[in-house]
C-alpha cells in the first residue's frame, strides 16, 4: 500500500469527524441560516472528495465498501454548482451519509493497522 493513500484516508477521517460532530450539535435551521457554517462544512466535503480522488485505483478497488466515486462526485457538484447549492441536500449528506461513512472509514483504518 502506498503511504500517501493512508494520508488521504486520514484526511477523510478528520473531515468527516468534524462534519459528523457538527451534525450532532446543530440543527438544520442553524445550518440553513449561517453562511459561515455552510461554507465550512462544504469545504470539508470538498476535502473529502479531493482526497478520495487522489487515492489510487487499486486501493479504492481493494476497499470497495466505501463509495469513493460518490465522494468525488459530491465534491464536483459542490465545486461546479456552487451558485445553486441546495443546503437541504448538504444537510441530508451530513445527517444520513456521514454517520455511515464515519463507521466505514474507521473500520478501514482499523483493518489497515492490523
C-alpha positions in Angstrom: 0.0 0.0 0.0 1.3 3.4 -0.9 1.8 5.6 2.2 0.1 8.6 0.7 -3.2 6.6 0.3 -3.2 6.3 4.1 -2.6 10.0 4.5 -5.6 10.7 2.3 -7.8 8.3 4.3 -6.7 10.2 7.4 -7.7 13.5 5.8 -11.1 12.0 5.0 -11.5 10.7 8.6 -10.6 14.1 10.1 -13.1 16.0 7.8 -15.9 13.5 8.3 -15.4 13.7 12.1 -15.8 17.4 12.0 -18.9 17.2 9.8 -20.4 14.5 12.0 -19.8 16.5 15.2 -21.5 19.5 13.6 -24.5 17.4 12.5 -24.9 16.1 16.0 -24.7 19.5 17.7 -26.6 21.7 15.3 -30.0 21.8 13.7 -30.9 22.2 10.0 -32.0 25.7 10.8 -28.6 26.5 12.3 -27.0 25.3 9.1 -29.5 26.9 6.8 -29.3 30.3 8.5 -25.5 30.5 9.0 -23.4 31.1 5.8 -20.2 30.6 7.7 -21.2 27.1 8.8 -22.3 26.3 5.3 -19.0 27.4 3.8 -17.0 25.5 6.4 -19.0 22.2 6.0 -18.9 22.5 2.2 -15.2 23.0 2.4 -14.8 19.8 4.4 -16.9 17.9 1.8 -14.5 19.3 -0.8 -11.5 18.0 1.1 -13.2 14.6 1.4 -13.9 14.4 -2.4 -10.4 15.6 -3.3 -8.7 13.1 -1.0 -10.9 10.3 -2.4 -9.8 11.3 -5.9 -6.1 11.2 -5.0 -6.3 7.6 -3.6 -5.1 5.2 -6.2 -7.5 3.0 -8.1 -6.0 -0.3 -6.7 -6.6 0.8 -3.2 -10.1 2.0 -3.9 -10.9 -1.3 -5.6 -9.5 -3.3 -2.6 -11.7 -1.2 -0.3 -14.9 -1.0 -2.3 -17.2 -0.9 0.7 -16.5 2.9 0.6 -18.2 4.7 -2.2 -15.1 6.5 -3.4 -16.7 7.8 -6.6 -19.7 9.2 -4.7 -17.3 11.2 -2.5 -15.6 12.7 -5.6 -18.9 13.3 -7.4 -20.3 15.2 -4.4 -17.2 17.3 -4.3 -17.5 18.1 -8.0 -21.2 19.0 -7.6 -20.3 21.4 -4.8 -17.4 23.0 -6.7 -19.1 23.4 -10.0 -22.6 24.2 -8.9 -21.6 26.5 -6.1 -24.2 29.1 -7.1 -27.1 26.7 -6.9 -26.3 24.5 -3.9 -29.5 23.4 -2.1 -28.4 23.4 1.6 -31.0 20.7 2.3 -29.0 18.3 0.0 -25.9 19.1 2.0 -27.8 18.7 5.3 -29.0 15.3 4.1 -25.4 14.3 3.4 -24.5 15.5 6.9 -27.2 13.6 8.7 -27.7 10.5 6.5 -24.4 9.7 4.7 -21.7 10.9 7.0 -22.6 8.7 10.0 -22.2 5.6 7.8 -19.0 6.9 6.3 -17.6 7.5 9.8 -18.1 3.9 10.6 -16.7 2.7 7.2 -13.6 4.9 7.4 -12.9 3.9 11.0 -13.3 0.2 10.1 -10.9 0.7 7.2 -8.3 2.3 9.3 -8.6 -0.3 12.0 -8.2 -3.1 9.4 -5.1 -1.3 7.9 -3.4 -1.1 11.3 -3.6 -4.9 11.9 
